[in-house]
């Protein structure tokens, strides 16, 4: 069982371009020594852009633990 020591939590809404930059930066810093201890959690407030597709691609291509949750409707701040 993995013991997560660091959770990076990212709220997002319709900013797929900035999100991919952020994820690339984070994922470049995750290596063999810390991959089991780090998770990235993304909370999507019902984005209408390509955020869900982008996250799906990143999850498939990364060894890092990435958790993604998308609201059914925008719930505001």
PDB file of N, CA, C and O in Angstrom:
ATOM      1  N   UNK A   1       0.837  -1.186   0.000  1.00  0.00           N
ATOM      2  CA  UNK A   1       0.000   0.000   0.000  1.00  0.00           C
ATOM      3  C   UNK A   1       0.884   1.252   0.000  1.00  0.00           C
ATOM      4  O   UNK A   1       1.835   1.359   0.774  1.00  0.00           O
ATOM      5  N   UNK A   2       0.550   2.184  -0.876  1.00  0.00           N
ATOM      6  CA  UNK A   2       1.316   3.416  -0.975  1.00  0.00           C
ATOM      7  C   UNK A   2       1.015   4.327   0.212  1.00  0.00           C
ATOM      8  O   UNK A   2      -0.122   4.412   0.677  1.00  0.00           O
ATOM      9  N   UNK A   3       2.044   4.996   0.685  1.00  0.00           N
ATOM     10  CA  UNK A   3       1.860   5.982   1.728  1.00  0.00           C
ATOM     11  C   UNK A   3       2.099   7.364   1.132  1.00  0.00           C
ATOM     12  O   UNK A   3       3.238   7.759   0.886  1.00  0.00           O
ATOM     13  N   UNK A   4       1.032   8.076   0.908  1.00  0.00           N
ATOM     14  CA  UNK A   4       1.110   9.404   0.311  1.00  0.00           C
ATOM     15  C   UNK A   4       1.631  10.387   1.356  1.00  0.00           C
ATOM     16  O   UNK A   4       1.090  10.488   2.457  1.00  0.00           O
ATOM     17  N   UNK A   5       2.687  11.106   0.994  1.00  0.00           N
ATOM     18  CA  UNK A   5       3.265  12.110   1.881  1.00  0.00           C
ATOM     19  C   UNK A   5       2.983  13.523   1.400  1.00  0.00           C
ATOM     20  O   UNK A   5       3.073  14.482   2.166  1.00  0.00           O
ATOM     21  N   UNK A   6       2.639  13.643   0.121  1.00  0.00           N
ATOM     22  CA  UNK A   6       2.372  14.961  -0.446  1.00  0.00           C
ATOM     23  C   UNK A   6       1.205  14.859  -1.419  1.00  0.00           C
ATOM     24  O   UNK A   6       1.239  14.076  -2.368  1.00  0.00           O
ATOM     25  N   UNK A   7       0.177  15.656  -1.174  1.00  0.00           N
ATOM     26  CA  UNK A   7      -0.953  15.773  -2.097  1.00  0.00           C
ATOM     27  C   UNK A   7      -0.936  17.182  -2.680  1.00  0.00           C
ATOM     28  O   UNK A   7      -0.969  18.175  -1.953  1.00  0.00           O
ATOM     29  N   UNK A   8      -0.885  17.246  -3.999  1.00  0.00           N
ATOM     30  CA  UNK A   8      -0.934  18.534  -4.688  1.00  0.00           C
ATOM     31  C   UNK A   8      -2.347  18.666  -5.234  1.00  0.00           C
ATOM     32  O   UNK A   8      -2.751  17.910  -6.118  1.00  0.00           O
ATOM     33  N   UNK A   9      -3.089  19.617  -4.712  1.00  0.00           N
ATOM     34  CA  UNK A   9      -4.505  19.760  -5.063  1.00  0.00           C
ATOM     35  C   UNK A   9      -4.686  20.981  -5.966  1.00  0.00           C
ATOM     36  O   UNK A   9      -4.242  22.085  -5.649  1.00  0.00           O
ATOM     37  N   UNK A  10      -5.349  20.748  -7.094  1.00  0.00           N
ATOM     38  CA  UNK A  10      -5.508  21.799  -8.101  1.00  0.00           C
ATOM     39  C   UNK A  10      -6.993  21.961  -8.432  1.00  0.00           C
ATOM     40  O   UNK A  10      -7.589  21.070  -9.037  1.00  0.00           O
ATOM     41  N   UNK A  11      -7.595  23.087  -8.042  1.00  0.00           N
ATOM     42  CA  UNK A  11      -8.952  23.381  -8.505  1.00  0.00           C
ATOM     43  C   UNK A  11      -8.859  23.971  -9.914  1.00  0.00           C
ATOM     44  O   UNK A  11      -7.920  24.704 -10.224  1.00  0.00           O
ATOM     45  N   UNK A  12      -9.830  23.651 -10.757  1.00  0.00           N
ATOM     46  CA  UNK A  12      -9.772  24.170 -12.126  1.00  0.00           C
ATOM     47  C   UNK A  12     -11.167  24.420 -12.683  1.00  0.00           C
ATOM     48  O   UNK A  12     -12.145  23.786 -12.287  1.00  0.00           O
ATOM     49  N   UNK A  13     -11.224  25.357 -13.604  1.00  0.00           N
ATOM     50  CA  UNK A  13     -12.435  25.628 -14.374  1.00  0.00           C
ATOM     51  C   UNK A  13     -12.031  26.309 -15.680  1.00  0.00           C
ATOM     52  O   UNK A  13     -11.545  27.440 -15.682  1.00  0.00           O
ATOM     53  N   UNK A  14     -12.239  25.603 -16.784  1.00  0.00           N
ATOM     54  CA  UNK A  14     -11.985  26.137 -18.128  1.00  0.00           C
ATOM     55  C   UNK A  14     -10.604  26.781 -18.280  1.00  0.00           C
ATOM     56  O   UNK A  14     -10.484  27.905 -18.767  1.00  0.00           O
ATOM     57  N   UNK A  15      -9.591  26.074 -17.867  1.00  0.00           N
ATOM     58  CA  UNK A  15      -8.232  26.573 -18.082  1.00  0.00           C
ATOM     59  C   UNK A  15      -7.307  25.419 -18.468  1.00  0.00           C
ATOM     60  O   UNK A  15      -6.257  25.213 -17.859  1.00  0.00           O
ATOM     61  N   UNK A  16      -7.719  24.680 -19.482  1.00  0.00           N
ATOM     62  CA  UNK A  16      -6.966  23.495 -19.895  1.00  0.00           C
ATOM     63  C   UNK A  16      -5.521  23.804 -20.283  1.00  0.00           C
ATOM     64  O   UNK A  16      -4.629  23.004 -19.998  1.00  0.00           O
ATOM     65  N   UNK A  17      -5.271  24.935 -20.921  1.00  0.00           N
ATOM     66  CA  UNK A  17      -3.906  25.285 -21.336  1.00  0.00           C
ATOM     67  C   UNK A  17      -2.993  25.520 -20.129  1.00  0.00           C
ATOM     68  O   UNK A  17      -1.861  25.037 -20.100  1.00  0.00           O
ATOM     69  N   UNK A  18      -3.484  26.255 -19.143  1.00  0.00           N
ATOM     70  CA  UNK A  18      -2.698  26.490 -17.931  1.00  0.00           C
ATOM     71  C   UNK A  18      -2.549  25.214 -17.108  1.00  0.00           C
ATOM     72  O   UNK A  18      -1.516  24.992 -16.476  1.00  0.00           O
ATOM     73  N   UNK A  19      -3.568  24.390 -17.119  1.00  0.00           N
ATOM     74  CA  UNK A  19      -3.520  23.149 -16.359  1.00  0.00           C
ATOM     75  C   UNK A  19      -2.452  22.208 -16.899  1.00  0.00           C
ATOM     76  O   UNK A  19      -1.733  21.586 -16.117  1.00  0.00           O
ATOM     77  N   UNK A  20      -2.332  22.092 -18.205  1.00  0.00           N
ATOM     78  CA  UNK A  20      -1.316  21.199 -18.771  1.00  0.00           C
ATOM     79  C   UNK A  20       0.087  21.719 -18.445  1.00  0.00           C
ATOM     80  O   UNK A  20       0.990  20.923 -18.190  1.00  0.00           O
ATOM     81  N   UNK A  21       0.280  23.025 -18.449  1.00  0.00           N
ATOM     82  CA  UNK A  21       1.577  23.593 -18.054  1.00  0.00           C
ATOM     83  C   UNK A  21       1.887  23.246 -16.599  1.00  0.00           C
ATOM     84  O   UNK A  21       3.008  22.854 -16.273  1.00  0.00           O
ATOM     85  N   UNK A  22       0.911  23.390 -15.749  1.00  0.00           N
ATOM     86  CA  UNK A  22       1.082  23.083 -14.325  1.00  0.00           C
ATOM     87  C   UNK A  22       1.393  21.614 -14.122  1.00  0.00           C
ATOM     88  O   UNK A  22       2.314  21.267 -13.383  1.00  0.00           O
ATOM     89  N   UNK A  23       0.628  20.748 -14.774  1.00  0.00           N
ATOM     90  CA  UNK A  23       0.845  19.308 -14.627  1.00  0.00           C
ATOM     91  C   UNK A  23       2.213  18.897 -15.156  1.00  0.00           C
ATOM     92  O   UNK A  23       2.899  18.094 -14.523  1.00  0.00           O
ATOM     93  N   UNK A  24       2.619  19.425 -16.288  1.00  0.00           N
ATOM     94  CA  UNK A  24       3.942  19.108 -16.835  1.00  0.00           C
ATOM     95  C   UNK A  24       5.046  19.502 -15.857  1.00  0.00           C
ATOM     96  O   UNK A  24       6.004  18.753 -15.662  1.00  0.00           O
ATOM     97  N   UNK A  25       4.914  20.658 -15.252  1.00  0.00           N
ATOM     98  CA  UNK A  25       5.904  21.109 -14.279  1.00  0.00           C
ATOM     99  C   UNK A  25       5.963  20.168 -13.074  1.00  0.00           C
ATOM    100  O   UNK A  25       7.044  19.797 -12.618  1.00  0.00           O
ATOM    101  N   UNK A  26       4.813  19.796 -12.575  1.00  0.00           N
ATOM    102  CA  UNK A  26       4.756  18.891 -11.419  1.00  0.00           C
ATOM    103  C   UNK A  26       5.304  17.521 -11.774  1.00  0.00           C
ATOM    104  O   UNK A  26       6.121  16.970 -11.036  1.00  0.00           O
ATOM    105  N   UNK A  27       4.868  16.968 -12.889  1.00  0.00           N
ATOM    106  CA  UNK A  27       5.250  15.607 -13.263  1.00  0.00           C
ATOM    107  C   UNK A  27       6.741  15.492 -13.571  1.00  0.00           C
ATOM    108  O   UNK A  27       7.327  14.428 -13.375  1.00  0.00           O
ATOM    109  N   UNK A  28       7.359  16.563 -14.047  1.00  0.00           N
ATOM    110  CA  UNK A  28       8.803  16.547 -14.280  1.00  0.00           C
ATOM    111  C   UNK A  28       9.592  16.423 -12.976  1.00  0.00           C
ATOM    112  O   UNK A  28      10.744  15.988 -12.979  1.00  0.00           O
ATOM    113  N   UNK A  29       8.969  16.803 -11.874  1.00  0.00           N
ATOM    114  CA  UNK A  29       9.642  16.760 -10.580  1.00  0.00           C
ATOM    115  C   UNK A  29       9.396  15.461  -9.812  1.00  0.00           C
ATOM    116  O   UNK A  29      10.010  15.222  -8.772  1.00  0.00           O
ATOM    117  N   UNK A  30       8.502  14.632 -10.325  1.00  0.00           N
ATOM    118  CA  UNK A  30       8.232  13.338  -9.699  1.00  0.00           C
ATOM    119  C   UNK A  30       9.149  12.309 -10.338  1.00  0.00           C
ATOM    120  O   UNK A  30       9.175  12.161 -11.560  1.00  0.00           O
ATOM    121  N   UNK A  31       9.905  11.598  -9.502  1.00  0.00           N
ATOM    122  CA  UNK A  31      10.851  10.619 -10.016  1.00  0.00           C
ATOM    123  C   UNK A  31      10.683   9.277  -9.306  1.00  0.00           C
ATOM    124  O   UNK A  31       9.757   9.105  -8.513  1.00  0.00           O
ATOM    125  N   UNK A  32      11.566   8.338  -9.586  1.00  0.00           N
ATOM    126  CA  UNK A  32      11.476   7.002  -9.009  1.00  0.00           C
ATOM    127  C   UNK A  32      11.520   7.017  -7.484  1.00  0.00           C
ATOM    128  O   UNK A  32      10.929   6.153  -6.837  1.00  0.00           O
ATOM    129  N   UNK A  33      12.202   7.974  -6.922  1.00  0.00           N
ATOM    130  CA  UNK A  33      12.338   8.032  -5.467  1.00  0.00           C
ATOM    131  C   UNK A  33      11.080   8.527  -4.762  1.00  0.00           C
ATOM    132  O   UNK A  33      10.837   8.175  -3.608  1.00  0.00           O
ATOM    133  N   UNK A  34      10.274   9.344  -5.451  1.00  0.00           N
ATOM    134  CA  UNK A  34       9.111   9.920  -4.773  1.00  0.00           C
ATOM    135  C   UNK A  34       7.764   9.613  -5.428  1.00  0.00           C
ATOM    136  O   UNK A  34       6.733  10.102  -4.965  1.00  0.00           O
ATOM    137  N   UNK A  35       7.753   8.822  -6.484  1.00  0.00           N
ATOM    138  CA  UNK A  35       6.503   8.578  -7.215  1.00  0.00           C
ATOM    139  C   UNK A  35       5.425   7.948  -6.324  1.00  0.00           C
ATOM    140  O   UNK A  35       4.241   8.238  -6.498  1.00  0.00           O
ATOM    141  N   UNK A  36       5.811   7.106  -5.389  1.00  0.00           N
ATOM    142  CA  UNK A  36       4.831   6.449  -4.521  1.00  0.00           C
ATOM    143  C   UNK A  36       4.332   7.362  -3.405  1.00  0.00           C
ATOM    144  O   UNK A  36       3.318   7.069  -2.772  1.00  0.00           O
ATOM    145  N   UNK A  37       5.029   8.455  -3.162  1.00  0.00           N
ATOM    146  CA  UNK A  37       4.682   9.323  -2.039  1.00  0.00           C
ATOM    147  C   UNK A  37       3.918  10.577  -2.442  1.00  0.00           C
ATOM    148  O   UNK A  37       3.506  11.358  -1.583  1.00  0.00           O
ATOM    149  N   UNK A  38       3.725  10.776  -3.755  1.00  0.00           N
ATOM    150  CA  UNK A  38       3.094  12.003  -4.246  1.00  0.00           C
ATOM    151  C   UNK A  38       1.831  11.675  -5.026  1.00  0.00           C
ATOM    152  O   UNK A  38       1.800  10.732  -5.817  1.00  0.00           O
ATOM    153  N   UNK A  39       0.789  12.468  -4.793  1.00  0.00           N
ATOM    154  CA  UNK A  39      -0.423  12.363  -5.599  1.00  0.00           C
ATOM    155  C   UNK A  39      -0.830  13.756  -6.055  1.00  0.00           C
ATOM    156  O   UNK A  39      -0.591  14.749  -5.368  1.00  0.00           O
ATOM    157  N   UNK A  40      -1.445  13.806  -7.218  1.00  0.00           N
ATOM    158  CA  UNK A  40      -1.980  15.056  -7.749  1.00  0.00           C
ATOM    159  C   UNK A  40      -3.498  14.892  -7.815  1.00  0.00           C
ATOM    160  O   UNK A  40      -4.004  13.973  -8.461  1.00  0.00           O
ATOM    161  N   UNK A  41      -4.212  15.785  -7.146  1.00  0.00           N
ATOM    162  CA  UNK A  41      -5.677  15.735  -7.108  1.00  0.00           C
ATOM    163  C   UNK A  41      -6.223  16.949  -7.848  1.00  0.00           C
ATOM    164  O   UNK A  41      -5.884  18.087  -7.522  1.00  0.00           O
ATOM    165  N   UNK A  42      -7.063  16.703  -8.838  1.00  0.00           N
ATOM    166  CA  UNK A  42      -7.620  17.788  -9.641  1.00  0.00           C
ATOM    167  C   UNK A  42      -9.131  17.809  -9.438  1.00  0.00           C
ATOM    168  O   UNK A  42      -9.818  16.807  -9.635  1.00  0.00           O
ATOM    169  N   UNK A  43      -9.620  18.961  -9.047  1.00  0.00           N
ATOM    170  CA  UNK A  43     -11.052  19.156  -8.857  1.00  0.00           C
ATOM    171  C   UNK A  43     -11.552  20.100  -9.949  1.00  0.00           C
ATOM    172  O   UNK A  43     -11.195  21.278  -9.977  1.00  0.00           O
ATOM    173  N   UNK A  44     -12.371  19.574 -10.834  1.00  0.00           N
ATOM    174  CA  UNK A  44     -12.866  20.314 -11.998  1.00  0.00           C
ATOM    175  C   UNK A  44     -14.288  20.789 -11.716  1.00  0.00           C
ATOM    176  O   UNK A  44     -15.176  19.979 -11.451  1.00  0.00           O
ATOM    177  N   UNK A  45     -14.498  22.088 -11.773  1.00  0.00           N
ATOM    178  CA  UNK A  45     -15.804  22.674 -11.488  1.00  0.00           C
ATOM    179  C   UNK A  45     -16.669  22.756 -12.749  1.00  0.00           C
ATOM    180  O   UNK A  45     -17.155  23.825 -13.119  1.00  0.00           O
ATOM    181  N   UNK A  46     -16.850  21.603 -13.400  1.00  0.00           N
ATOM    182  CA  UNK A  46     -17.718  21.469 -14.581  1.00  0.00           C
ATOM    183  C   UNK A  46     -17.199  22.258 -15.788  1.00  0.00           C
ATOM    184  O   UNK A  46     -17.954  22.974 -16.446  1.00  0.00           O
ATOM    185  N   UNK A  47     -15.910  22.116 -16.066  1.00  0.00           N
ATOM    186  CA  UNK A  47     -15.317  22.796 -17.228  1.00  0.00           C
ATOM    187  C   UNK A  47     -16.008  22.373 -18.517  1.00  0.00           C
ATOM    188  O   UNK A  47     -16.465  21.238 -18.657  1.00  0.00           O
ATOM    189  N   UNK A  48     -16.073  23.315 -19.454  1.00  0.00           N
ATOM    190  CA  UNK A  48     -16.671  23.032 -20.758  1.00  0.00           C
ATOM    191  C   UNK A  48     -15.618  22.990 -21.864  1.00  0.00           C
ATOM    192  O   UNK A  48     -15.951  22.827 -23.038  1.00  0.00           O
ATOM    193  N   UNK A  49     -14.340  23.138 -21.484  1.00  0.00           N
ATOM    194  CA  UNK A  49     -13.260  23.040 -22.469  1.00  0.00           C
ATOM    195  C   UNK A  49     -12.788  21.582 -22.539  1.00  0.00           C
ATOM    196  O   UNK A  49     -13.561  20.673 -22.237  1.00  0.00           O
ATOM    197  N   UNK A  50     -11.564  21.357 -22.923  1.00  0.00           N
ATOM    198  CA  UNK A  50     -11.049  19.992 -23.085  1.00  0.00           C
ATOM    199  C   UNK A  50     -10.321  19.465 -21.851  1.00  0.00           C
ATOM    200  O   UNK A  50      -9.473  18.580 -21.964  1.00  0.00           O
ATOM    201  N   UNK A  51     -10.640  19.992 -20.692  1.00  0.00           N
ATOM    202  CA  UNK A  51      -9.950  19.581 -19.468  1.00  0.00           C
ATOM    203  C   UNK A  51     -10.042  18.081 -19.237  1.00  0.00           C
ATOM    204  O   UNK A  51      -9.027  17.446 -18.948  1.00  0.00           O
ATOM    205  N   UNK A  52     -11.219  17.500 -19.354  1.00  0.00           N
ATOM    206  CA  UNK A  52     -11.366  16.061 -19.068  1.00  0.00           C
ATOM    207  C   UNK A  52     -10.568  15.195 -20.040  1.00  0.00           C
ATOM    208  O   UNK A  52      -9.995  14.184 -19.632  1.00  0.00           O
ATOM    209  N   UNK A  53     -10.521  15.568 -21.301  1.00  0.00           N
ATOM    210  CA  UNK A  53      -9.732  14.823 -22.289  1.00  0.00           C
ATOM    211  C   UNK A  53      -8.233  14.934 -21.987  1.00  0.00           C
ATOM    212  O   UNK A  53      -7.489  13.957 -22.071  1.00  0.00           O
ATOM    213  N   UNK A  54      -7.823  16.134 -21.638  1.00  0.00           N
ATOM    214  CA  UNK A  54      -6.430  16.376 -21.305  1.00  0.00           C
ATOM    215  C   UNK A  54      -6.012  15.535 -20.095  1.00  0.00           C
ATOM    216  O   UNK A  54      -4.959  14.898 -20.114  1.00  0.00           O
ATOM    217  N   UNK A  55      -6.821  15.535 -19.065  1.00  0.00           N
ATOM    218  CA  UNK A  55      -6.521  14.769 -17.852  1.00  0.00           C
ATOM    219  C   UNK A  55      -6.469  13.287 -18.169  1.00  0.00           C
ATOM    220  O   UNK A  55      -5.599  12.576 -17.665  1.00  0.00           O
ATOM    221  N   UNK A  56      -7.371  12.819 -18.982  1.00  0.00           N
ATOM    222  CA  UNK A  56      -7.390  11.405 -19.364  1.00  0.00           C
ATOM    223  C   UNK A  56      -6.071  11.006 -20.035  1.00  0.00           C
ATOM    224  O   UNK A  56      -5.519   9.948 -19.737  1.00  0.00           O
ATOM    225  N   UNK A  57      -5.579  11.835 -20.921  1.00  0.00           N
ATOM    226  CA  UNK A  57      -4.304  11.567 -21.603  1.00  0.00           C
ATOM    227  C   UNK A  57      -3.138  11.570 -20.619  1.00  0.00           C
ATOM    228  O   UNK A  57      -2.253  10.717 -20.696  1.00  0.00           O
ATOM    229  N   UNK A  58      -3.140  12.516 -19.708  1.00  0.00           N
ATOM    230  CA  UNK A  58      -2.058  12.607 -18.730  1.00  0.00           C
ATOM    231  C   UNK A  58      -2.070  11.385 -17.813  1.00  0.00           C
ATOM    232  O   UNK A  58      -1.013  10.833 -17.509  1.00  0.00           O
ATOM    233  N   UNK A  59      -3.229  10.965 -17.379  1.00  0.00           N
ATOM    234  CA  UNK A  59      -3.343   9.788 -16.511  1.00  0.00           C
ATOM    235  C   UNK A  59      -2.793   8.551 -17.218  1.00  0.00           C
ATOM    236  O   UNK A  59      -2.077   7.753 -16.613  1.00  0.00           O
ATOM    237  N   UNK A  60      -3.126   8.395 -18.492  1.00  0.00           N
ATOM    238  CA  UNK A  60      -2.662   7.226 -19.256  1.00  0.00           C
ATOM    239  C   UNK A  60      -1.149   7.213 -19.457  1.00  0.00           C
ATOM    240  O   UNK A  60      -0.544   6.144 -19.538  1.00  0.00           O
ATOM    241  N   UNK A  61      -0.539   8.387 -19.537  1.00  0.00           N
ATOM    242  CA  UNK A  61       0.886   8.454 -19.862  1.00  0.00           C
ATOM    243  C   UNK A  61       1.798   8.657 -18.648  1.00  0.00           C
ATOM    244  O   UNK A  61       3.019   8.694 -18.795  1.00  0.00           O
ATOM    245  N   UNK A  62       1.225   8.787 -17.466  1.00  0.00           N
ATOM    246  CA  UNK A  62       2.033   9.077 -16.290  1.00  0.00           C
ATOM    247  C   UNK A  62       2.031   7.924 -15.296  1.00  0.00           C
ATOM    248  O   UNK A  62       1.039   7.209 -15.157  1.00  0.00           O
ATOM    249  N   UNK A  63       3.146   7.756 -14.612  1.00  0.00           N
ATOM    250  CA  UNK A  63       3.214   6.757 -13.539  1.00  0.00           C
ATOM    251  C   UNK A  63       2.728   7.343 -12.225  1.00  0.00           C
ATOM    252  O   UNK A  63       2.454   6.609 -11.276  1.00  0.00           O
ATOM    253  N   UNK A  64       2.624   8.645 -12.168  1.00  0.00           N
ATOM    254  CA  UNK A  64       2.205   9.318 -10.939  1.00  0.00           C
ATOM    255  C   UNK A  64       0.732   9.036 -10.645  1.00  0.00           C
ATOM    256  O   UNK A  64      -0.056   8.747 -11.545  1.00  0.00           O
ATOM    257  N   UNK A  65       0.390   9.127  -9.376  1.00  0.00           N
ATOM    258  CA  UNK A  65      -1.006   8.980  -8.968  1.00  0.00           C
ATOM    259  C   UNK A  65      -1.716  10.301  -9.234  1.00  0.00           C
ATOM    260  O   UNK A  65      -1.379  11.331  -8.651  1.00  0.00           O
ATOM    261  N   UNK A  66      -2.704  10.254 -10.122  1.00  0.00           N
ATOM    262  CA  UNK A  66      -3.480  11.447 -10.454  1.00  0.00           C
ATOM    263  C   UNK A  66      -4.943  11.119 -10.218  1.00  0.00           C
ATOM    264  O   UNK A  66      -5.496  10.192 -10.810  1.00  0.00           O
ATOM    265  N   UNK A  67      -5.549  11.892  -9.349  1.00  0.00           N
ATOM    266  CA  UNK A  67      -6.976  11.713  -9.055  1.00  0.00           C
ATOM    267  C   UNK A  67      -7.720  12.891  -9.680  1.00  0.00           C
ATOM    268  O   UNK A  67      -7.306  14.046  -9.574  1.00  0.00           O
ATOM    269  N   UNK A  68      -8.844  12.556 -10.342  1.00  0.00           N
ATOM    270  CA  UNK A  68      -9.606  13.588 -11.051  1.00  0.00           C
ATOM    271  C   UNK A  68     -11.075  13.461 -10.691  1.00  0.00           C
ATOM    272  O   UNK A  68     -11.658  12.380 -10.784  1.00  0.00           O
ATOM    273  N   UNK A  69     -11.666  14.565 -10.281  1.00  0.00           N
ATOM    274  CA  UNK A  69     -13.088  14.608  -9.975  1.00  0.00           C
ATOM    275  C   UNK A  69     -13.692  15.804 -10.700  1.00  0.00           C
ATOM    276  O   UNK A  69     -13.149  16.909 -10.663  1.00  0.00           O
ATOM    277  N   UNK A  70     -14.819  15.568 -11.356  1.00  0.00           N
ATOM    278  CA  UNK A  70     -15.483  16.649 -12.100  1.00  0.00           C
ATOM    279  C   UNK A  70     -16.899  16.816 -11.582  1.00  0.00           C
ATOM    280  O   UNK A  70     -17.666  15.856 -11.520  1.00  0.00           O
ATOM    281  N   UNK A  71     -17.240  18.049 -11.210  1.00  0.00           N
ATOM    282  CA  UNK A  71     -18.603  18.330 -10.768  1.00  0.00           C
ATOM    283  C   UNK A  71     -19.568  18.255 -11.951  1.00  0.00           C
ATOM    284  O   UNK A  71     -19.202  18.566 -13.085  1.00  0.00           O
ATOM    285  N   UNK A  72     -20.778  17.847 -11.678  1.00  0.00           N
ATOM    286  CA  UNK A  72     -21.816  17.807 -12.712  1.00  0.00           C
ATOM    287  C   UNK A  72     -22.251  19.194 -13.145  1.00  0.00           C
ATOM    288  O   UNK A  72     -22.643  19.414 -14.291  1.00  0.00           O
ATOM    289  N   UNK A  73     -22.172  20.139 -12.190  1.00  0.00           N
ATOM    290  CA  UNK A  73     -22.512  21.526 -12.517  1.00  0.00           C
ATOM    291  C   UNK A  73     -21.555  22.431 -11.768  1.00  0.00           C
ATOM    292  O   UNK A  73     -20.957  22.034 -10.768  1.00  0.00           O
ATOM    293  N   UNK A  74     -21.418  23.646 -12.260  1.00  0.00           N
ATOM    294  CA  UNK A  74     -20.544  24.623 -11.627  1.00  0.00           C
ATOM    295  C   UNK A  74     -21.149  25.029 -10.294  1.00  0.00           C
ATOM    296  O   UNK A  74     -22.280  25.512 -10.234  1.00  0.00           O
ATOM    297  N   UNK A  75     -20.384  24.828  -9.223  1.00  0.00           N
ATOM    298  CA  UNK A  75     -20.902  25.152  -7.893  1.00  0.00           C
ATOM    299  C   UNK A  75     -20.352  26.465  -7.355  1.00  0.00           C
ATOM    300  O   UNK A  75     -20.626  26.836  -6.213  1.00  0.00           O
ATOM    301  N   UNK A  76     -19.576  27.171  -8.175  1.00  0.00           N
ATOM    302  CA  UNK A  76     -19.021  28.455  -7.762  1.00  0.00           C
ATOM    303  C   UNK A  76     -17.836  28.286  -6.837  1.00  0.00           C
ATOM    304  O   UNK A  76     -17.288  27.191  -6.713  1.00  0.00           O
ATOM    305  N   UNK A  77     -17.440  29.369  -6.187  1.00  0.00           N
ATOM    306  CA  UNK A  77     -16.252  29.333  -5.322  1.00  0.00           C
ATOM    307  C   UNK A  77     -16.466  28.480  -4.111  1.00  0.00           C
ATOM    308  O   UNK A  77     -15.565  28.346  -3.284  1.00  0.00           O
TER     309      UNK A  77
END
